[in-house]
Amino acid sequence: MKYIRLLCFDLVHGLLQKPLLFAVPVIICLTSCLDLSARTAAFASMDYFGDEIKASFGDFVMYIYGGLGPFPELSDSPVRWAAVFLVLCFLTLQYPYQDMQGVGQQILIRTKSRTAWWLSKCSWNLLSAAVYHSMIFLTAGLFCAGSKNAVFTGKIHKALLYEVFRVEKSQMAQDVEPWSFAMLFVPVFVSFGVSLAQMVLSLYLKPVFGFFGVALIMVSSAYCASPYLIGNYAMTMRYEEVVTSGVSQMTGLVLCLIMIFGCIVIGCWSFHRYDILNRD
């Protein structure tokens, strides 16, 4: 019951009263959708692909979470892709810390359960990330439904995405099977893990340093195509089904689940030793 009461409090004050968690992903998604729609229209005007291609729902989501190509140059900018993940981290950065310094501290003292408090914050964090990414998917779907130059299907047009991300023919995967729409959910799980990792780091460092830590990991992942950097699994254009020597979706999903579970356990252990009264 303590956990339920704490979670209800967190959902009201940390989620429902945070309109930016609902509004910002809509803006990010619309910007990307308009960009890809303009690119698709330009290709169509040049009859680039022979047959007319209308961007699909799958294409838009693929574009949003695509990241950079497998061999990025320093001139390539990961801003559009990194914003999807780092904006969420920024929006969820202060609430646990502020709650612990304010009314949440009194609630924690009264409930006398640090485990329930931490599990509530983890649940709030994951639900906030789920709402954030759901708004991206929902906005992309509504954009497709309302645009004459788009179609609301999960089909992903390989030729369009390869051209947009400037993937050379020698880098393209030889698999003739269509790309699975399920691959678009792996970046969401990466986001879950990264957001929780930031919250755990904030137990040891100032929240802003926790944010800089995850930002460094994500930006480094953009420029270094390595399976050892978690951000690579958040870039759909680096999956082995898309490019040669790409990363495995399944490996990424397993690593994310381990990361999520590990952050919950490590954070709970650390929070039991956390000085909430004398913390600056």
C-alpha positions as CSV (number, residue, x, y, z in Angstrom):
1,M,0.0,0.0,0.0
2,K,2.9,2.4,0.7
3,Y,4.2,1.9,-2.8
4,I,0.7,2.5,-4.4
5,R,0.2,5.7,-2.4
6,L,3.7,6.9,-3.3
7,L,3.2,6.0,-7.0
8,C,-0.1,7.9,-7.2
9,F,1.6,10.9,-5.7
10,D,4.4,10.7,-8.2
11,L,2.1,10.3,-11.2
12,V,0.1,13.3,-10.2
13,H,3.0,15.6,-9.4
14,G,5.7,14.2,-11.6
15,L,3.7,13.2,-14.7
16,L,0.3,14.7,-15.0
17,Q,1.4,18.1,-13.8
18,K,4.3,18.2,-16.3
19,P,2.7,19.3,-19.6
20,L,6.1,19.4,-21.3
21,L,6.3,15.6,-21.2
22,F,3.3,15.6,-23.5
23,A,4.0,18.7,-25.6
24,V,7.7,18.4,-26.4
25,P,7.6,15.0,-28.1
26,V,4.8,16.2,-30.3
27,I,7.0,19.1,-31.5
28,I,10.0,16.9,-32.0
29,C,8.0,14.4,-34.0
30,L,6.3,17.0,-36.1
31,T,9.6,18.6,-37.0
32,S,11.0,15.2,-38.1
33,C,7.8,14.3,-40.0
34,L,7.7,17.6,-41.9
35,D,11.4,17.1,-42.8
36,L,11.0,13.6,-44.1
37,S,7.8,14.6,-45.9
38,A,9.7,17.4,-47.7
39,R,12.5,15.0,-48.7
40,T,10.0,12.5,-50.0
41,A,8.3,15.1,-52.0
42,A,11.6,16.2,-53.5
43,F,12.4,12.7,-54.5
44,A,9.0,12.3,-56.1
45,S,9.3,15.5,-58.1
46,M,12.5,14.1,-59.6
47,D,11.0,10.7,-60.2
48,Y,14.0,9.5,-58.2
49,F,12.7,6.0,-57.4
50,G,10.8,5.4,-60.6
51,D,7.6,4.4,-58.8
52,E,6.0,7.0,-56.5
53,I,6.8,6.4,-52.9
54,K,4.7,7.9,-50.1
55,A,6.3,7.9,-46.7
56,S,4.6,5.6,-44.3
57,F,4.0,5.6,-40.6
58,G,6.9,3.1,-40.3
59,D,9.2,5.4,-42.4
60,F,8.5,8.4,-40.1
61,V,9.2,6.5,-36.9
62,M,12.3,4.9,-38.5
63,Y,13.5,8.4,-39.5
64,I,12.9,9.7,-36.0
65,Y,14.9,6.9,-34.3
66,G,17.3,6.3,-37.2
67,G,20.3,8.2,-35.8
68,L,23.4,8.4,-38.0
69,G,24.7,6.0,-40.7
70,P,27.1,3.2,-39.8
71,F,30.1,5.3,-40.7
72,P,29.4,8.9,-39.6
73,E,31.6,11.8,-40.4
74,L,32.4,14.6,-37.9
75,S,30.3,16.9,-40.0
76,D,27.2,14.8,-39.5
77,S,25.0,16.1,-36.7
78,P,23.2,13.8,-34.3
79,V,21.2,16.6,-32.8
80,R,17.8,15.5,-34.2
81,W,18.3,11.9,-33.0
82,A,19.9,12.8,-29.7
83,A,17.2,15.3,-28.9
84,V,14.6,12.5,-28.8
85,F,16.4,10.9,-25.8
86,L,18.1,13.7,-24.1
87,V,15.1,16.0,-23.9
88,L,13.3,13.2,-22.0
89,C,16.3,12.9,-19.7
90,F,16.2,16.6,-19.1
91,L,12.5,16.7,-18.4
92,T,12.8,13.9,-15.8
93,L,16.0,15.3,-14.3
94,Q,14.9,17.3,-11.4
95,Y,11.7,15.8,-10.1
96,P,13.2,13.0,-7.9
97,Y,15.8,15.3,-6.4
98,Q,13.3,18.1,-5.8
99,D,10.8,15.7,-4.3
100,M,13.4,14.4,-1.9
101,Q,14.2,17.9,-0.8
102,G,10.6,19.0,-0.4
103,V,7.3,17.3,0.6
104,G,8.6,14.0,-0.6
105,Q,11.1,14.0,2.2
106,Q,8.3,14.3,4.8
107,I,6.4,11.5,3.0
108,L,9.5,9.3,3.0
109,I,10.1,9.9,6.7
110,R,6.4,9.1,7.5
111,T,6.3,5.9,5.4
112,K,9.7,4.7,6.7
113,S,10.2,2.7,3.5
114,R,13.0,3.7,1.3
115,T,12.4,0.7,-0.9
116,A,8.8,1.8,-1.7
117,W,10.0,5.3,-2.4
118,W,12.7,4.2,-4.8
119,L,10.4,1.7,-6.6
120,S,7.8,4.4,-6.9
121,K,10.3,6.8,-8.5
122,C,11.5,4.0,-10.9
123,S,7.9,3.3,-11.9
124,W,7.3,7.0,-12.4
125,N,10.4,7.3,-14.5
126,L,9.5,4.3,-16.8
127,L,5.9,5.5,-17.1
128,S,7.1,9.0,-18.0
129,A,9.3,7.6,-20.7
130,A,6.5,5.4,-22.0
131,V,4.1,8.4,-22.3
132,Y,6.8,10.5,-23.9
133,H,7.5,7.9,-26.7
134,S,3.9,7.1,-27.0
135,M,3.3,10.7,-27.9
136,I,5.9,10.4,-30.6
137,F,4.2,7.3,-32.1
138,L,0.8,8.9,-31.8
139,T,1.8,12.1,-33.4
140,A,3.5,10.3,-36.3
141,G,0.3,8.3,-36.8
142,L,-1.9,11.3,-36.8
143,F,0.5,13.1,-39.2
144,C,0.1,10.2,-41.6
145,A,-3.6,10.1,-41.3
146,G,-3.9,13.8,-42.0
147,S,-1.3,14.1,-44.8
148,K,-2.0,13.4,-48.5
149,N,1.6,12.6,-49.1
150,A,1.8,9.9,-46.5
151,V,0.2,6.5,-45.8
152,F,-0.7,5.0,-42.5
153,T,1.0,1.6,-42.8
154,G,3.8,-0.1,-40.9
155,K,5.7,-0.8,-44.1
156,I,9.2,0.6,-44.2
157,H,10.6,1.6,-47.6
158,K,14.2,0.5,-47.6
159,A,15.1,2.5,-50.7
160,L,13.9,5.8,-49.2
161,L,15.6,5.3,-45.8
162,Y,18.9,4.3,-47.4
163,E,18.9,7.4,-49.6
164,V,17.8,9.7,-46.7
165,F,20.6,8.4,-44.4
166,R,23.1,8.3,-47.3
167,V,24.0,4.6,-46.8
168,E,26.2,3.3,-49.5
169,K,25.4,0.2,-51.4
170,S,28.4,-1.7,-50.0
171,Q,27.0,-1.0,-46.5
172,M,23.5,-2.2,-47.1
173,A,22.5,-5.5,-45.6
174,Q,21.8,-8.2,-48.2
175,D,18.7,-9.5,-46.4
176,V,15.7,-9.3,-48.8
177,E,13.1,-9.6,-46.1
178,P,11.2,-6.5,-45.2
179,W,12.3,-4.7,-42.1
180,S,10.2,-5.6,-39.1
181,F,8.2,-2.8,-37.5
182,A,9.1,-4.4,-34.1
183,M,12.6,-3.0,-34.5
184,L,11.2,0.5,-33.8
185,F,10.5,-0.4,-30.2
186,V,14.1,-1.3,-29.2
187,P,15.1,2.4,-29.0
188,V,12.3,2.9,-26.5
189,F,13.8,0.3,-24.2
190,V,17.2,1.9,-24.6
191,S,15.5,5.2,-23.5
192,F,14.1,3.4,-20.4
193,G,17.5,2.2,-19.4
194,V,19.3,5.5,-20.0
195,S,16.6,7.4,-18.1
196,L,16.9,5.1,-15.1
197,A,20.7,5.2,-15.3
198,Q,20.5,9.0,-15.0
199,M,18.4,8.7,-11.9
200,V,20.9,6.3,-10.3
201,L,23.8,8.6,-11.2
202,S,22.0,11.5,-9.5
203,L,22.3,9.6,-6.2
204,Y,26.1,10.0,-6.4
205,L,26.4,13.2,-8.3
206,K,24.4,16.4,-8.8
207,P,21.4,15.8,-11.2
208,V,23.0,18.0,-13.8
209,F,26.1,15.8,-13.8
210,G,24.0,12.7,-14.2
211,F,22.4,14.4,-17.3
212,F,25.8,15.2,-18.7
213,G,26.9,11.6,-18.1
214,V,24.1,10.1,-20.2
215,A,24.5,12.9,-22.8
216,L,28.1,12.0,-23.2
217,I,27.2,8.3,-23.7
218,M,24.6,9.0,-26.3
219,V,26.6,11.6,-28.3
220,S,29.6,9.2,-28.2
221,S,27.4,6.4,-29.5
222,A,26.4,8.6,-32.4
223,Y,30.0,9.0,-33.6
224,C,31.3,5.5,-32.6
225,A,29.5,2.5,-34.1
226,S,30.3,0.1,-31.3
227,P,28.2,-2.6,-29.7
228,Y,29.7,-1.6,-26.4
229,L,28.0,1.8,-26.4
230,I,24.3,1.5,-25.5
231,G,23.3,4.4,-27.7
232,N,24.0,2.3,-30.9
233,Y,21.0,0.1,-30.1
234,A,18.8,3.2,-30.1
235,M,19.7,3.9,-33.8
236,T,17.5,1.8,-36.1
237,M,19.8,2.5,-39.1
238,R,22.6,0.6,-37.3
239,Y,20.8,-2.7,-36.9
240,E,22.3,-5.8,-38.6
241,E,19.1,-6.1,-40.6
242,V,19.8,-2.7,-42.1
243,V,23.5,-2.4,-42.5
244,T,26.4,-4.9,-42.7
245,S,28.3,-5.2,-39.4
246,G,25.3,-3.7,-37.6
247,V,24.3,-4.3,-34.0
248,S,21.8,-7.0,-33.0
249,Q,18.4,-5.9,-32.0
250,M,18.0,-8.9,-29.7
251,T,21.3,-8.2,-28.0
252,G,20.3,-4.6,-27.5
253,L,16.9,-5.6,-26.0
254,V,18.6,-8.0,-23.6
255,L,21.2,-5.4,-22.5
256,C,18.4,-2.9,-21.9
257,L,16.4,-5.3,-19.7
258,I,19.6,-6.1,-17.7
259,M,20.3,-2.3,-17.5
260,I,16.8,-1.6,-16.3
261,F,16.8,-4.3,-13.7
262,G,20.4,-3.4,-12.6
263,C,19.5,0.3,-12.2
264,I,16.5,-0.6,-10.0
265,V,18.5,-2.9,-7.8
266,I,21.6,-0.8,-7.6
267,G,19.6,2.3,-7.0
268,C,17.6,0.7,-4.2
269,W,20.8,-0.5,-2.5
270,S,22.4,2.9,-2.9
271,F,19.3,4.8,-1.7
272,H,19.2,2.8,1.6
273,R,22.6,4.4,2.3
274,Y,21.7,7.9,1.0
275,D,21.8,10.8,3.4
276,I,18.5,12.6,2.7
277,L,18.8,15.1,5.5
278,N,22.3,16.5,4.9
279,R,22.3,16.3,1.1
280,D,23.0,19.7,-0.6
